[in-house]
C-alpha cells in the first residue's frame, strides 16, 4: 500500500522544542505518486509526513502546532508511535 503524503528532501539538522506545521501548499509539492499529484488536483490536501521521521529524536516536552491542516493533524495522530498529549481547537 502506498501512502499518499509529502516528505521534504532535506530536514534541518536541529533538535526543535517547538514545531509549527503550516505547509507546504499543493503548488509547492513536485512529483507524482502512482500517477497522482497535488498540482493538477489542487483541492487534494497535502499531508506532510516529515514529523513521523523526526518523532524518535524529539525530546520530551516538544510542542507541535498544526495550523489549519485537519487531515495532516489526523494523519500524524494516527501514525505517531509515542503517546502524545493532543489538544484540539475547532474553529
Phi and psi restraints in degrees (range 20) as a CNS / XPLOR table:
assign (resid 1 and name C) (resid 2 and name N)
       (resid 2 and name CA) (resid 2 and name C) 1.0 -95.6 20.0 2
assign (resid 2 and name N) (resid 2 and name CA)
       (resid 2 and name C) (resid 3 and name N) 1.0 132.3 20.0 2
assign (resid 2 and name C) (resid 3 and name N)
       (resid 3 and name CA) (resid 3 and name C) 1.0 -98.3 20.0 2
assign (resid 3 and name N) (resid 3 and name CA)
       (resid 3 and name C) (resid 4 and name N) 1.0 122.7 20.0 2
assign (resid 3 and name C) (resid 4 and name N)
       (resid 4 and name CA) (resid 4 and name C) 1.0 -83.4 20.0 2
assign (resid 4 and name N) (resid 4 and name CA)
       (resid 4 and name C) (resid 5 and name N) 1.0 92.8 20.0 2
assign (resid 4 and name C) (resid 5 and name N)
       (resid 5 and name CA) (resid 5 and name C) 1.0 -147.4 20.0 2
assign (resid 5 and name N) (resid 5 and name CA)
       (resid 5 and name C) (resid 6 and name N) 1.0 173.4 20.0 2
assign (resid 5 and name C) (resid 6 and name N)
       (resid 6 and name CA) (resid 6 and name C) 1.0 -112.7 20.0 2
assign (resid 6 and name N) (resid 6 and name CA)
       (resid 6 and name C) (resid 7 and name N) 1.0 139.7 20.0 2
assign (resid 6 and name C) (resid 7 and name N)
       (resid 7 and name CA) (resid 7 and name C) 1.0 -127.9 20.0 2
assign (resid 7 and name N) (resid 7 and name CA)
       (resid 7 and name C) (resid 8 and name N) 1.0 135.7 20.0 2
assign (resid 7 and name C) (resid 8 and name N)
       (resid 8 and name CA) (resid 8 and name C) 1.0 -73.5 20.0 2
assign (resid 8 and name N) (resid 8 and name CA)
       (resid 8 and name C) (resid 9 and name N) 1.0 149.2 20.0 2
assign (resid 8 and name C) (resid 9 and name N)
       (resid 9 and name CA) (resid 9 and name C) 1.0 -68.2 20.0 2
assign (resid 9 and name N) (resid 9 and name CA)
       (resid 9 and name C) (resid 10 and name N) 1.0 -35.5 20.0 2
assign (resid 9 and name C) (resid 10 and name N)
       (resid 10 and name CA) (resid 10 and name C) 1.0 -127.6 20.0 2
assign (resid 10 and name N) (resid 10 and name CA)
       (resid 10 and name C) (resid 11 and name N) 1.0 139.4 20.0 2
assign (resid 10 and name C) (resid 11 and name N)
       (resid 11 and name CA) (resid 11 and name C) 1.0 -117.7 20.0 2
assign (resid 11 and name N) (resid 11 and name CA)
       (resid 11 and name C) (resid 12 and name N) 1.0 136.1 20.0 2
assign (resid 11 and name C) (resid 12 and name N)
       (resid 12 and name CA) (resid 12 and name C) 1.0 -56.3 20.0 2
assign (resid 12 and name N) (resid 12 and name CA)
       (resid 12 and name C) (resid 13 and name N) 1.0 144.3 20.0 2
assign (resid 12 and name C) (resid 13 and name N)
       (resid 13 and name CA) (resid 13 and name C) 1.0 -84.2 20.0 2
assign (resid 13 and name N) (resid 13 and name CA)
       (resid 13 and name C) (resid 14 and name N) 1.0 72.0 20.0 2
assign (resid 13 and name C) (resid 14 and name N)
       (resid 14 and name CA) (resid 14 and name C) 1.0 -135.4 20.0 2
assign (resid 14 and name N) (resid 14 and name CA)
       (resid 14 and name C) (resid 15 and name N) 1.0 167.1 20.0 2
assign (resid 14 and name C) (resid 15 and name N)
       (resid 15 and name CA) (resid 15 and name C) 1.0 -120.0 20.0 2
assign (resid 15 and name N) (resid 15 and name CA)
       (resid 15 and name C) (resid 16 and name N) 1.0 91.9 20.0 2
assign (resid 15 and name C) (resid 16 and name N)
       (resid 16 and name CA) (resid 16 and name C) 1.0 -78.4 20.0 2
assign (resid 16 and name N) (resid 16 and name CA)
       (resid 16 and name C) (resid 17 and name N) 1.0 151.8 20.0 2
assign (resid 16 and name C) (resid 17 and name N)
       (resid 17 and name CA) (resid 17 and name C) 1.0 -110.9 20.0 2
assign (resid 17 and name N) (resid 17 and name CA)
       (resid 17 and name C) (resid 18 and name N) 1.0 -6.4 20.0 2
assign (resid 17 and name C) (resid 18 and name N)
       (resid 18 and name CA) (resid 18 and name C) 1.0 -142.5 20.0 2
assign (resid 18 and name N) (resid 18 and name CA)
       (resid 18 and name C) (resid 19 and name N) 1.0 129.8 20.0 2
assign (resid 18 and name C) (resid 19 and name N)
       (resid 19 and name CA) (resid 19 and name C) 1.0 -126.8 20.0 2
assign (resid 19 and name N) (resid 19 and name CA)
       (resid 19 and name C) (resid 20 and name N) 1.0 128.3 20.0 2
assign (resid 19 and name C) (resid 20 and name N)
       (resid 20 and name CA) (resid 20 and name C) 1.0 -111.5 20.0 2
assign (resid 20 and name N) (resid 20 and name CA)
       (resid 20 and name C) (resid 21 and name N) 1.0 110.6 20.0 2
assign (resid 20 and name C) (resid 21 and name N)
       (resid 21 and name CA) (resid 21 and name C) 1.0 -101.2 20.0 2
assign (resid 21 and name N) (resid 21 and name CA)
       (resid 21 and name C) (resid 22 and name N) 1.0 113.6 20.0 2
assign (resid 21 and name C) (resid 22 and name N)
       (resid 22 and name CA) (resid 22 and name C) 1.0 -148.2 20.0 2
assign (resid 22 and name N) (resid 22 and name CA)
       (resid 22 and name C) (resid 23 and name N) 1.0 35.0 20.0 2
assign (resid 22 and name C) (resid 23 and name N)
       (resid 23 and name CA) (resid 23 and name C) 1.0 180.0 20.0 2
assign (resid 23 and name N) (resid 23 and name CA)
       (resid 23 and name C) (resid 24 and name N) 1.0 176.7 20.0 2
assign (resid 23 and name C) (resid 24 and name N)
       (resid 24 and name CA) (resid 24 and name C) 1.0 -86.2 20.0 2
assign (resid 24 and name N) (resid 24 and name CA)
       (resid 24 and name C) (resid 25 and name N) 1.0 169.4 20.0 2
assign (resid 24 and name C) (resid 25 and name N)
       (resid 25 and name CA) (resid 25 and name C) 1.0 -84.3 20.0 2
assign (resid 25 and name N) (resid 25 and name CA)
       (resid 25 and name C) (resid 26 and name N) 1.0 163.4 20.0 2
assign (resid 25 and name C) (resid 26 and name N)
       (resid 26 and name CA) (resid 26 and name C) 1.0 -60.2 20.0 2
assign (resid 26 and name N) (resid 26 and name CA)
       (resid 26 and name C) (resid 27 and name N) 1.0 -28.9 20.0 2
assign (resid 26 and name C) (resid 27 and name N)
       (resid 27 and name CA) (resid 27 and name C) 1.0 -71.3 20.0 2
assign (resid 27 and name N) (resid 27 and name CA)
       (resid 27 and name C) (resid 28 and name N) 1.0 -19.8 20.0 2
assign (resid 27 and name C) (resid 28 and name N)
       (resid 28 and name CA) (resid 28 and name C) 1.0 -89.1 20.0 2
assign (resid 28 and name N) (resid 28 and name CA)
       (resid 28 and name C) (resid 29 and name N) 1.0 -15.5 20.0 2
assign (resid 28 and name C) (resid 29 and name N)
       (resid 29 and name CA) (resid 29 and name C) 1.0 -86.7 20.0 2
assign (resid 29 and name N) (resid 29 and name CA)
       (resid 29 and name C) (resid 30 and name N) 1.0 121.7 20.0 2
assign (resid 29 and name C) (resid 30 and name N)
       (resid 30 and name CA) (resid 30 and name C) 1.0 -102.4 20.0 2
assign (resid 30 and name N) (resid 30 and name CA)
       (resid 30 and name C) (resid 31 and name N) 1.0 152.7 20.0 2
assign (resid 30 and name C) (resid 31 and name N)
       (resid 31 and name CA) (resid 31 and name C) 1.0 94.9 20.0 2
assign (resid 31 and name N) (resid 31 and name CA)
       (resid 31 and name C) (resid 32 and name N) 1.0 175.7 20.0 2
assign (resid 31 and name C) (resid 32 and name N)
       (resid 32 and name CA) (resid 32 and name C) 1.0 -129.9 20.0 2
assign (resid 32 and name N) (resid 32 and name CA)
       (resid 32 and name C) (resid 33 and name N) 1.0 154.6 20.0 2
assign (resid 32 and name C) (resid 33 and name N)
       (resid 33 and name CA) (resid 33 and name C) 1.0 -124.6 20.0 2
assign (resid 33 and name N) (resid 33 and name CA)
       (resid 33 and name C) (resid 34 and name N) 1.0 117.1 20.0 2
assign (resid 33 and name C) (resid 34 and name N)
       (resid 34 and name CA) (resid 34 and name C) 1.0 49.9 20.0 2
assign (resid 34 and name N) (resid 34 and name CA)
       (resid 34 and name C) (resid 35 and name N) 1.0 39.5 20.0 2
assign (resid 34 and name C) (resid 35 and name N)
       (resid 35 and name CA) (resid 35 and name C) 1.0 84.4 20.0 2
assign (resid 35 and name N) (resid 35 and name CA)
       (resid 35 and name C) (resid 36 and name N) 1.0 2.5 20.0 2
assign (resid 35 and name C) (resid 36 and name N)
       (resid 36 and name CA) (resid 36 and name C) 1.0 -114.4 20.0 2
assign (resid 36 and name N) (resid 36 and name CA)
       (resid 36 and name C) (resid 37 and name N) 1.0 151.4 20.0 2
assign (resid 36 and name C) (resid 37 and name N)
       (resid 37 and name CA) (resid 37 and name C) 1.0 -141.6 20.0 2
assign (resid 37 and name N) (resid 37 and name CA)
       (resid 37 and name C) (resid 38 and name N) 1.0 -180.0 20.0 2
assign (resid 37 and name C) (resid 38 and name N)
       (resid 38 and name CA) (resid 38 and name C) 1.0 -101.1 20.0 2
assign (resid 38 and name N) (resid 38 and name CA)
       (resid 38 and name C) (resid 39 and name N) 1.0 -14.8 20.0 2
assign (resid 38 and name C) (resid 39 and name N)
       (resid 39 and name CA) (resid 39 and name C) 1.0 -78.5 20.0 2
assign (resid 39 and name N) (resid 39 and name CA)
       (resid 39 and name C) (resid 40 and name N) 1.0 -53.1 20.0 2
assign (resid 39 and name C) (resid 40 and name N)
       (resid 40 and name CA) (resid 40 and name C) 1.0 -65.0 20.0 2
assign (resid 40 and name N) (resid 40 and name CA)
       (resid 40 and name C) (resid 41 and name N) 1.0 -37.6 20.0 2
assign (resid 40 and name C) (resid 41 and name N)
       (resid 41 and name CA) (resid 41 and name C) 1.0 -108.4 20.0 2
assign (resid 41 and name N) (resid 41 and name CA)
       (resid 41 and name C) (resid 42 and name N) 1.0 71.8 20.0 2
assign (resid 41 and name C) (resid 42 and name N)
       (resid 42 and name CA) (resid 42 and name C) 1.0 -61.3 20.0 2
assign (resid 42 and name N) (resid 42 and name CA)
       (resid 42 and name C) (resid 43 and name N) 1.0 -19.9 20.0 2
assign (resid 42 and name C) (resid 43 and name N)
       (resid 43 and name CA) (resid 43 and name C) 1.0 -78.1 20.0 2
assign (resid 43 and name N) (resid 43 and name CA)
       (resid 43 and name C) (resid 44 and name N) 1.0 -11.4 20.0 2
assign (resid 43 and name C) (resid 44 and name N)
       (resid 44 and name CA) (resid 44 and name C) 1.0 -70.8 20.0 2
assign (resid 44 and name N) (resid 44 and name CA)
       (resid 44 and name C) (resid 45 and name N) 1.0 128.1 20.0 2
assign (resid 44 and name C) (resid 45 and name N)
       (resid 45 and name CA) (resid 45 and name C) 1.0 -78.3 20.0 2
assign (resid 45 and name N) (resid 45 and name CA)
       (resid 45 and name C) (resid 46 and name N) 1.0 137.1 20.0 2
assign (resid 45 and name C) (resid 46 and name N)
       (resid 46 and name CA) (resid 46 and name C) 1.0 -80.9 20.0 2
assign (resid 46 and name N) (resid 46 and name CA)
       (resid 46 and name C) (resid 47 and name N) 1.0 133.0 20.0 2
assign (resid 46 and name C) (resid 47 and name N)
       (resid 47 and name CA) (resid 47 and name C) 1.0 -113.4 20.0 2
assign (resid 47 and name N) (resid 47 and name CA)
       (resid 47 and name C) (resid 48 and name N) 1.0 108.1 20.0 2
assign (resid 47 and name C) (resid 48 and name N)
       (resid 48 and name CA) (resid 48 and name C) 1.0 -83.7 20.0 2
assign (resid 48 and name N) (resid 48 and name CA)
       (resid 48 and name C) (resid 49 and name N) 1.0 124.9 20.0 2
assign (resid 48 and name C) (resid 49 and name N)
       (resid 49 and name CA) (resid 49 and name C) 1.0 -110.0 20.0 2
assign (resid 49 and name N) (resid 49 and name CA)
       (resid 49 and name C) (resid 50 and name N) 1.0 6.7 20.0 2
assign (resid 49 and name C) (resid 50 and name N)
       (resid 50 and name CA) (resid 50 and name C) 1.0 -56.8 20.0 2
assign (resid 50 and name N) (resid 50 and name CA)
       (resid 50 and name C) (resid 51 and name N) 1.0 -33.5 20.0 2
assign (resid 50 and name C) (resid 51 and name N)
       (resid 51 and name CA) (resid 51 and name C) 1.0 -64.8 20.0 2
assign (resid 51 and name N) (resid 51 and name CA)
       (resid 51 and name C) (resid 52 and name N) 1.0 -24.8 20.0 2
assign (resid 51 and name C) (resid 52 and name N)
       (resid 52 and name CA) (resid 52 and name C) 1.0 -66.4 20.0 2
assign (resid 52 and name N) (resid 52 and name CA)
       (resid 52 and name C) (resid 53 and name N) 1.0 -34.4 20.0 2
assign (resid 52 and name C) (resid 53 and name N)
       (resid 53 and name CA) (resid 53 and name C) 1.0 -73.2 20.0 2
assign (resid 53 and name N) (resid 53 and name CA)
       (resid 53 and name C) (resid 54 and name N) 1.0 -33.2 20.0 2
assign (resid 53 and name C) (resid 54 and name N)
       (resid 54 and name CA) (resid 54 and name C) 1.0 -81.5 20.0 2
assign (resid 54 and name N) (resid 54 and name CA)
       (resid 54 and name C) (resid 55 and name N) 1.0 -24.0 20.0 2
assign (resid 54 and name C) (resid 55 and name N)
       (resid 55 and name CA) (resid 55 and name C) 1.0 -48.5 20.0 2
assign (resid 55 and name N) (resid 55 and name CA)
       (resid 55 and name C) (resid 56 and name N) 1.0 -46.3 20.0 2
assign (resid 55 and name C) (resid 56 and name N)
       (resid 56 and name CA) (resid 56 and name C) 1.0 -60.5 20.0 2
assign (resid 56 and name N) (resid 56 and name CA)
       (resid 56 and name C) (resid 57 and name N) 1.0 -23.1 20.0 2
assign (resid 56 and name C) (resid 57 and name N)
       (resid 57 and name CA) (resid 57 and name C) 1.0 -101.3 20.0 2
assign (resid 57 and name N) (resid 57 and name CA)
       (resid 57 and name C) (resid 58 and name N) 1.0 -2.5 20.0 2
assign (resid 57 and name C) (resid 58 and name N)
       (resid 58 and name CA) (resid 58 and name C) 1.0 -72.4 20.0 2
assign (resid 58 and name N) (resid 58 and name CA)
       (resid 58 and name C) (resid 59 and name N) 1.0 138.5 20.0 2
assign (resid 58 and name C) (resid 59 and name N)
       (resid 59 and name CA) (resid 59 and name C) 1.0 -81.8 20.0 2
assign (resid 59 and name N) (resid 59 and name CA)
       (resid 59 and name C) (resid 60 and name N) 1.0 153.9 20.0 2
assign (resid 59 and name C) (resid 60 and name N)
       (resid 60 and name CA) (resid 60 and name C) 1.0 -55.9 20.0 2
assign (resid 60 and name N) (resid 60 and name CA)
       (resid 60 and name C) (resid 61 and name N) 1.0 138.7 20.0 2
assign (resid 60 and name C) (resid 61 and name N)
       (resid 61 and name CA) (resid 61 and name C) 1.0 93.8 20.0 2
assign (resid 61 and name N) (resid 61 and name CA)
       (resid 61 and name C) (resid 62 and name N) 1.0 -4.8 20.0 2
assign (resid 61 and name C) (resid 62 and name N)
       (resid 62 and name CA) (resid 62 and name C) 1.0 -60.2 20.0 2
assign (resid 62 and name N) (resid 62 and name CA)
       (resid 62 and name C) (resid 63 and name N) 1.0 134.6 20.0 2
assign (resid 62 and name C) (resid 63 and name N)
       (resid 63 and name CA) (resid 63 and name C) 1.0 -108.2 20.0 2
assign (resid 63 and name N) (resid 63 and name CA)
       (resid 63 and name C) (resid 64 and name N) 1.0 137.0 20.0 2
assign (resid 63 and name C) (resid 64 and name N)
       (resid 64 and name CA) (resid 64 and name C) 1.0 -123.9 20.0 2
assign (resid 64 and name N) (resid 64 and name CA)
       (resid 64 and name C) (resid 65 and name N) 1.0 123.7 20.0 2
assign (resid 64 and name C) (resid 65 and name N)
       (resid 65 and name CA) (resid 65 and name C) 1.0 -111.6 20.0 2
assign (resid 65 and name N) (resid 65 and name CA)
       (resid 65 and name C) (resid 66 and name N) 1.0 119.4 20.0 2
assign (resid 65 and name C) (resid 66 and name N)
       (resid 66 and name CA) (resid 66 and name C) 1.0 -104.1 20.0 2
assign (resid 66 and name N) (resid 66 and name CA)
       (resid 66 and name C) (resid 67 and name N) 1.0 114.7 20.0 2
assign (resid 66 and name C) (resid 67 and name N)
       (resid 67 and name CA) (resid 67 and name C) 1.0 -99.7 20.0 2
assign (resid 67 and name N) (resid 67 and name CA)
       (resid 67 and name C) (resid 68 and name N) 1.0 108.4 20.0 2
assign (resid 67 and name C) (resid 68 and name N)
       (resid 68 and name CA) (resid 68 and name C) 1.0 67.0 20.0 2
assign (resid 68 and name N) (resid 68 and name CA)
       (resid 68 and name C) (resid 69 and name N) 1.0 25.0 20.0 2
assign (resid 68 and name C) (resid 69 and name N)
       (resid 69 and name CA) (resid 69 and name C) 1.0 -127.1 20.0 2
assign (resid 69 and name N) (resid 69 and name CA)
       (resid 69 and name C) (resid 70 and name N) 1.0 71.5 20.0 2
assign (resid 69 and name C) (resid 70 and name N)
       (resid 70 and name CA) (resid 70 and name C) 1.0 -58.8 20.0 2
assign (resid 70 and name N) (resid 70 and name CA)
       (resid 70 and name C) (resid 71 and name N) 1.0 -44.1 20.0 2
assign (resid 70 and name C) (resid 71 and name N)
       (resid 71 and name CA) (resid 71 and name C) 1.0 -61.7 20.0 2
assign (resid 71 and name N) (resid 71 and name CA)
       (resid 71 and name C) (resid 72 and name N) 1.0 -40.0 20.0 2
assign (resid 71 and name C) (resid 72 and name N)
       (resid 72 and name CA) (resid 72 and name C) 1.0 -67.3 20.0 2
assign (resid 72 and name N) (resid 72 and name CA)
       (resid 72 and name C) (resid 73 and name N) 1.0 -42.7 20.0 2
assign (resid 72 and name C) (resid 73 and name N)
       (resid 73 and name CA) (resid 73 and name C) 1.0 -62.4 20.0 2
assign (resid 73 and name N) (resid 73 and name CA)
       (resid 73 and name C) (resid 74 and name N) 1.0 -42.9 20.0 2
assign (resid 73 and name C) (resid 74 and name N)
       (resid 74 and name CA) (resid 74 and name C) 1.0 -63.6 20.0 2
assign (resid 74 and name N) (resid 74 and name CA)
       (resid 74 and name C) (resid 75 and name N) 1.0 -42.3 20.0 2
assign (resid 74 and name C) (resid 75 and name N)
       (resid 75 and name CA) (resid 75 and name C) 1.0 -60.2 20.0 2
assign (resid 75 and name N) (resid 75 and name CA)
       (resid 75 and name C) (resid 76 and name N) 1.0 -47.4 20.0 2
assign (resid 75 and name C) (resid 76 and name N)
       (resid 76 and name CA) (resid 76 and name C) 1.0 -63.7 20.0 2
assign (resid 76 and name N) (resid 76 and name CA)
       (resid 76 and name C) (resid 77 and name N) 1.0 -46.3 20.0 2
assign (resid 76 and name C) (resid 77 and name N)
       (resid 77 and name CA) (resid 77 and name C) 1.0 -55.7 20.0 2
assign (resid 77 and name N) (resid 77 and name CA)
       (resid 77 and name C) (resid 78 and name N) 1.0 -41.5 20.0 2
assign (resid 77 and name C) (resid 78 and name N)
       (resid 78 and name CA) (resid 78 and name C) 1.0 -78.5 20.0 2
assign (resid 78 and name N) (resid 78 and name CA)
       (resid 78 and name C) (resid 79 and name N) 1.0 -15.6 20.0 2
assign (resid 78 and name C) (resid 79 and name N)
       (resid 79 and name CA) (resid 79 and name C) 1.0 -117.3 20.0 2
assign (resid 79 and name N) (resid 79 and name CA)
       (resid 79 and name C) (resid 80 and name N) 1.0 -10.3 20.0 2
assign (resid 79 and name C) (resid 80 and name N)
       (resid 80 and name CA) (resid 80 and name C) 1.0 -61.9 20.0 2
assign (resid 80 and name N) (resid 80 and name CA)
       (resid 80 and name C) (resid 81 and name N) 1.0 147.7 20.0 2
assign (resid 80 and name C) (resid 81 and name N)
       (resid 81 and name CA) (resid 81 and name C) 1.0 -91.6 20.0 2
assign (resid 81 and name N) (resid 81 and name CA)
       (resid 81 and name C) (resid 82 and name N) 1.0 -30.2 20.0 2
assign (resid 81 and name C) (resid 82 and name N)
       (resid 82 and name CA) (resid 82 and name C) 1.0 -87.7 20.0 2
assign (resid 82 and name N) (resid 82 and name CA)
       (resid 82 and name C) (resid 83 and name N) 1.0 161.4 20.0 2
assign (resid 82 and name C) (resid 83 and name N)
       (resid 83 and name CA) (resid 83 and name C) 1.0 -88.2 20.0 2
assign (resid 83 and name N) (resid 83 and name CA)
       (resid 83 and name C) (resid 84 and name N) 1.0 100.4 20.0 2
assign (resid 83 and name C) (resid 84 and name N)
       (resid 84 and name CA) (resid 84 and name C) 1.0 -93.4 20.0 2
assign (resid 84 and name N) (resid 84 and name CA)
       (resid 84 and name C) (resid 85 and name N) 1.0 145.9 20.0 2
assign (resid 84 and name C) (resid 85 and name N)
       (resid 85 and name CA) (resid 85 and name C) 1.0 -79.0 20.0 2
assign (resid 85 and name N) (resid 85 and name CA)
       (resid 85 and name C) (resid 86 and name N) 1.0 122.2 20.0 2
assign (resid 85 and name C) (resid 86 and name N)
       (resid 86 and name CA) (resid 86 and name C) 1.0 -108.9 20.0 2
assign (resid 86 and name N) (resid 86 and name CA)
       (resid 86 and name C) (resid 87 and name N) 1.0 127.7 20.0 2
assign (resid 86 and name C) (resid 87 and name N)
       (resid 87 and name CA) (resid 87 and name C) 1.0 -122.1 20.0 2
assign (resid 87 and name N) (resid 87 and name CA)
       (resid 87 and name C) (resid 88 and name N) 1.0 126.8 20.0 2
assign (resid 87 and name C) (resid 88 and name N)
       (resid 88 and name CA) (resid 88 and name C) 1.0 -116.2 20.0 2
assign (resid 88 and name N) (resid 88 and name CA)
       (resid 88 and name C) (resid 89 and name N) 1.0 137.1 20.0 2
assign (resid 88 and name C) (resid 89 and name N)
       (resid 89 and name CA) (resid 89 and name C) 1.0 -123.4 20.0 2
assign (resid 89 and name N) (resid 89 and name CA)
       (resid 89 and name C) (resid 90 and name N) 1.0 119.0 20.0 2
assign (resid 89 and name C) (resid 90 and name N)
       (resid 90 and name CA) (resid 90 and name C) 1.0 -96.9 20.0 2
assign (resid 90 and name N) (resid 90 and name CA)
       (resid 90 and name C) (resid 91 and name N) 1.0 131.6 20.0 2
